[in-house]
Amino acid sequence: MLQKLKSAPSCLLLPKIESPQEAEYFLENLEKTIKSCDWSNSNGQTPIPLVSFIETAIGLLNMRASFEVLKNTDLISHECVVFGR
């Protein structure tokens, strides 16, 4: 769906993140997707804001490791987390 946009999205939502492996998988796929978008070639592209959702006890236990993965990229800017169930 990102390929159909004329410009970068104002925000991305990452629901039910439970592990650093899921964060890595998300970033790998996001990078592949963004490379295929016309808007990704614009100069001075800023990272896309990301809101992640912790919705399980496992996600809460692994939160620190997951967020370490998410902070080590120029693709996104991890802005906040939502806790729910």
Backbone bond lengths (Angstrom), bond angles and torsions (degrees), N, CA, C in turn:
res aa  C-N    CA-C-N  psi(-1)  N-CA   C-N-CA  omega(-1)  CA-C   N-CA-C  phi
1 M - - - 1.438 - - 1.521 112.83 -
2 L 1.323 117.55 -31.18 1.462 119.34 -179.27 1.525 111.78 -62.34
3 Q 1.328 117.16 -29.72 1.459 120.82 -179.19 1.524 112.08 -64.46
4 K 1.324 117.56 -24.62 1.466 121.07 -177.80 1.528 112.83 -82.69
5 L 1.319 117.35 -11.80 1.462 120.93 -179.48 1.526 110.66 -75.93
6 K 1.334 115.88 148.11 1.461 120.95 178.19 1.520 111.76 -85.62
7 S 1.321 116.33 -17.62 1.457 121.40 176.83 1.527 108.54 -146.93
8 A 1.320 115.39 169.94 1.466 120.03 -179.27 1.527 109.92 -61.37
9 P 1.327 117.58 146.22 1.466 119.99 177.81 1.526 110.54 -66.26
10 S 1.318 115.81 153.23 1.465 119.87 179.89 1.526 111.44 -74.62
11 C 1.340 116.60 -18.34 1.465 120.72 -178.21 1.527 109.04 -169.13
12 L 1.322 116.28 151.69 1.463 122.45 172.08 1.519 108.59 -120.35
13 L 1.331 116.09 147.30 1.465 122.51 177.53 1.524 108.50 -114.27
14 L 1.322 116.04 133.33 1.464 121.76 178.54 1.522 108.47 -119.60
15 P 1.347 117.74 96.07 1.463 120.30 -176.51 1.527 113.12 -81.31
16 K 1.314 115.17 152.90 1.472 124.48 170.27 1.518 114.84 50.63
17 I 1.308 117.78 43.49 1.460 119.53 177.25 1.524 108.47 -73.98
18 E 1.338 115.37 130.43 1.462 120.30 -175.38 1.517 114.38 -123.02
19 S 1.337 118.50 -12.76 1.462 118.81 -175.12 1.518 111.25 -156.23
20 P 1.323 116.74 160.40 1.461 119.42 175.48 1.534 111.98 -64.89
21 Q 1.320 116.33 -28.31 1.464 119.54 177.18 1.532 110.66 -64.52
22 E 1.319 116.55 -38.89 1.461 119.80 176.63 1.524 110.68 -65.68
23 A 1.326 116.97 -38.33 1.467 120.94 177.56 1.528 110.39 -63.67
24 E 1.337 117.11 -43.33 1.467 121.14 177.68 1.526 111.04 -62.59
25 Y 1.318 116.64 -43.33 1.463 121.54 178.96 1.530 110.20 -61.01
26 F 1.325 116.22 -44.68 1.455 121.50 178.14 1.527 110.71 -58.43
27 L 1.323 117.35 -48.73 1.462 121.10 -177.51 1.524 112.40 -66.26
28 E 1.331 117.22 -38.86 1.466 120.82 178.01 1.520 110.71 -61.37
29 N 1.324 116.48 -46.24 1.459 120.27 -179.92 1.516 112.01 -70.56
30 L 1.314 116.87 -36.17 1.461 119.91 177.58 1.524 110.68 -63.65
31 E 1.324 116.67 -42.51 1.468 120.29 179.27 1.528 110.84 -60.95
32 K 1.324 117.44 -45.83 1.467 121.27 178.19 1.526 110.94 -60.50
33 T 1.319 115.80 -43.03 1.462 120.54 -178.36 1.520 110.99 -66.73
34 I 1.310 117.30 -46.23 1.465 120.70 -177.85 1.523 111.01 -62.59
35 K 1.311 117.32 -36.84 1.471 120.19 179.11 1.523 111.70 -61.05
36 S 1.311 117.72 -27.00 1.463 120.74 -178.54 1.533 112.97 -91.02
37 C 1.326 117.30 2.02 1.461 121.69 -178.67 1.528 110.79 -92.27
38 D 1.328 116.55 137.34 1.463 120.93 177.99 1.520 111.40 -60.53
39 W 1.308 118.00 -38.82 1.457 121.44 -176.35 1.514 112.95 -71.18
40 S 1.325 118.68 -13.80 1.466 120.58 -178.19 1.523 112.19 -73.32
41 N 1.316 117.77 -14.85 1.451 121.15 -178.63 1.519 113.02 -85.77
42 S 1.334 117.00 -2.01 1.457 119.25 -178.23 1.531 110.72 -70.41
43 N 1.300 115.77 144.06 1.465 120.99 -179.27 1.514 110.52 -71.93
44 G 1.307 116.00 145.40 1.457 120.64 176.01 1.517 114.45 70.23
45 Q 1.315 117.73 26.19 1.461 120.69 179.69 1.521 110.05 -62.76
46 T 1.308 115.93 127.89 1.464 120.44 178.96 1.522 109.19 -90.99
47 P 1.317 117.11 157.17 1.471 119.39 177.32 1.532 111.00 -59.88
48 I 1.306 115.64 147.48 1.464 121.64 179.27 1.529 108.19 -82.37
49 P 1.335 118.02 128.64 1.467 120.33 177.40 1.537 110.64 -61.70
50 L 1.318 115.93 140.54 1.461 122.22 -179.40 1.526 109.92 -124.93
51 V 1.326 115.18 134.84 1.460 122.44 172.13 1.524 106.05 -115.48
52 S 1.327 116.84 120.23 1.462 120.51 178.79 1.530 109.51 -103.72
53 F 1.309 114.73 155.12 1.463 121.87 -178.61 1.525 109.41 -120.88
54 I 1.325 116.82 124.52 1.464 123.09 173.20 1.526 105.77 -103.15
55 E 1.333 115.39 116.06 1.465 119.40 -172.51 1.521 114.03 -125.56
56 T 1.332 117.32 1.95 1.463 120.01 -179.40 1.522 109.62 -137.50
57 A 1.326 115.71 163.69 1.465 120.62 177.01 1.525 110.72 -63.93
58 I 1.325 117.50 -38.23 1.465 121.37 177.78 1.529 109.73 -62.41
59 G 1.324 116.18 -42.92 1.465 120.11 177.72 1.518 111.79 -60.59
60 L 1.321 116.44 -39.60 1.460 121.14 179.11 1.530 110.46 -66.63
61 L 1.329 117.12 -42.61 1.462 121.06 179.34 1.531 112.25 -64.23
62 N 1.326 116.77 -33.65 1.462 121.91 -177.46 1.525 113.37 -98.47
63 M 1.321 116.90 6.69 1.465 121.35 -172.75 1.527 112.42 -56.02
64 R 1.304 117.46 -48.64 1.470 120.52 -176.68 1.532 111.35 -58.57
65 A 1.316 116.79 -47.84 1.469 120.63 -179.39 1.526 111.25 -65.06
66 S 1.328 117.12 -39.14 1.465 121.02 178.66 1.523 110.78 -63.89
67 F 1.329 116.17 -42.81 1.457 120.53 -178.08 1.522 111.84 -71.04
68 E 1.334 117.66 -28.77 1.466 120.55 174.63 1.529 110.05 -61.77
69 V 1.322 116.57 -40.73 1.462 120.88 177.83 1.525 109.87 -64.26
70 L 1.322 116.63 -44.71 1.464 120.73 -176.30 1.520 113.32 -68.57
71 K 1.318 118.07 -23.54 1.465 118.71 -178.42 1.527 112.33 -85.85
72 N 1.310 117.69 -11.25 1.462 121.54 -177.02 1.522 112.94 -96.13
73 T 1.327 116.70 46.69 1.460 120.68 179.56 1.523 110.19 -149.27
74 D 1.318 115.33 153.80 1.463 121.30 175.37 1.524 111.42 -95.31
75 L 1.338 117.21 -4.80 1.457 120.82 -177.33 1.524 112.85 -72.34
76 I 1.326 115.01 -41.18 1.462 120.27 -174.75 1.523 110.22 -127.74
77 S 1.307 113.42 161.25 1.463 121.38 172.26 1.519 105.97 -121.69
78 H 1.328 116.79 107.42 1.461 120.88 -176.19 1.527 108.86 -72.13
79 E 1.316 115.96 103.80 1.458 122.14 -170.68 1.522 114.30 -88.74
80 C 1.333 117.06 -39.98 1.467 118.56 -177.31 1.525 110.47 -162.84
81 V 1.326 113.78 170.66 1.456 121.42 178.38 1.524 108.00 -130.15
82 V 1.312 114.93 143.77 1.453 123.02 176.67 1.522 107.36 -114.58
83 F 1.311 116.73 130.57 1.462 121.37 177.69 1.519 108.53 -102.87
84 G 1.311 116.07 134.97 1.459 120.21 -179.43 1.516 110.23 -158.27
85 R 1.304 113.73 -175.65 1.463 118.49 176.48 1.486 110.26 -148.35
